[in-house]
């Protein structure tokens, strides 16, 4: 068994999916930033900062707190994209050998890029929801945000686990 310090170096090829995920992630992050910039002056001084499962705001804070969501979104997405370049340092369910290393690295790298895309979407919808509720006091997405978030990560993870445990 190769430990994570003696594994072969990854030879990662950029796929169309990787390019799409990268472009999509950046686009959503930029759109989130523009959305906040355009709506910021019209926001009330106190905005919802957290929602319960039914979509009702249960915590409130200053309007400057909306920038925190954007910063966290950027940091998480950039961190996941950087980590996707170093798949040989990750932990795997299957033993990494010379024969399966590149396949496992490619799968793990793609998983992290898809997660970055999903994280950007989740934060975009959270920002959208906060701005909408701050303006109208009506929750728009509510429970669906939680459900779609959970399901999207589970589905992507299940697909990854199935693919990663197949023999080469």
N, C-alpha and C positions, 0 to 999 in steps of 0.2 A: 504494500500500500504506500502510495506517495503522500507524504504529509504536505500541508499547505505551503511549506517553504521550499519544497523540492519538486513541486509540480511544474510541468512544462509551461512555458510562457504562452499566453493566448495569442492566437492569430485570428483576430475578429474582422469579419467582413461586414461592411455596411449593407444591410438589406433595404429594400424599399419600405418595409415596415419600420425599420429603425429611423429612416429619414422622415417618414410620415409622423412617427411618434415625436421626434425631435422638433419638427416644424410645428406640429399641433401643440406641444407643450409650450414652446416659446410664444406662439400666437395667443394661447389662452392666458398666459401670464401677462403679456403686453395688453391684451384686452381688459384684463382685470385692473391693471394699473390705470388705463385710460378711463375705465368706468368710475373708479374711485375719484380720479382727478376731476372728471366732469360733474360728478354728483356731490362732491365734498362741500362746496359752499352752501348748497341747499339742504344739507343734512341738519337736523336739530342738534343741539349741544349734547343731548343724551340719546344714545341709540341702543338697540338691543345688541347684546354681545353673545348671548347663548339662547338656545331654543330647547324646549322639551320634545319628547317624541311626537306629540301631536302638532308641533310646529308653532306653539305659543312661546313668546319670549319669556324667559324666566330669570335673566340677568341683564343688567343694563350698565353702560359705561359711557365715558366721554367719546365724542365722535372721532377723536384722534386714534382710538383703539382699532379702527378699521384698517389702519396702516399696518398694524401688527399682523393681521391675517395675510396681507400681501407679502410682508417680509418673511413670515414663516413659510408661505407657499414657495417663494423664490428659493429660500435656503434648502427646503426639502427636495425640491425638483432638481436644483443644481447638485445637491449632494448625491441623489440617486443616479443622476447622469454621470457624475464623476466615478462613483462606485461601480457603475456598469463597465468601466474601462479596466477594472482590476478583478475580474471574476475568479482568478486563480487564488485569491485570498478568502473566498467565501467558503462556507460549509455546505456540504452536499449530502443528500440522502444515499446516494450510491458512491461506491468507491471510485475515485478518480484514477484512471490508468492512462498510459500513453495512447491507448486505442480510443477511449471515450472522452478524453479531456476537451478536445475542441468542440465536440457536440454539446457537452455539459456547459462549457463556458459560453457558447452561443446562446443556449437556452436561458441561462442565468442572466446574462447581459440583456437579453430581450425582455425578460421578466422585469428587471429593474427599470428599463425604459418605459414599459407599459405602466408600471406603478407610478413613475414620474408624471406621465400623461394623466392618469386617474387622479393623482393628488392635485394637479393643476385644475382639473375639472371640479373636483370637490370643493376646493377653495373658491373657485369662480362662483359656483352656485351658493356658497355660504355668503360671499360678498354681495351677490345679487339679492339674496333673501334679506340680508340686513338692510340694504338700501331700500328695498321695496317696503319692508315693514316700517322702517323709520319714516317713510313718506306717507304711508296709508294706514298703518297699524293693522294690516291684514297679512297673515301668513299665506304665502303662495305655494311653496313647495312642501313644507312641513314634513310629515312622516315619510314621504316619498324620497326625500333627500337621504334620510337614514337608511331606508330600505335599498335604494339604488347603490349607495356607497358600499354597504355591506355585501350585497350580491355581486357587484362588479369585482371587488377584490377577491371574493370567494371563487367566482367563476374563473378568473384569470389564474389564481393559484392552483385550482384543481386541474386546469388544462396543463399548466407547467408540471405539476406532480405526475400526471399521466405520461407526458412526453419524456420527462427526465428519468423515469424508471423503466422505460422501454430499453431493451437490449439493442446495441448498435448493429 
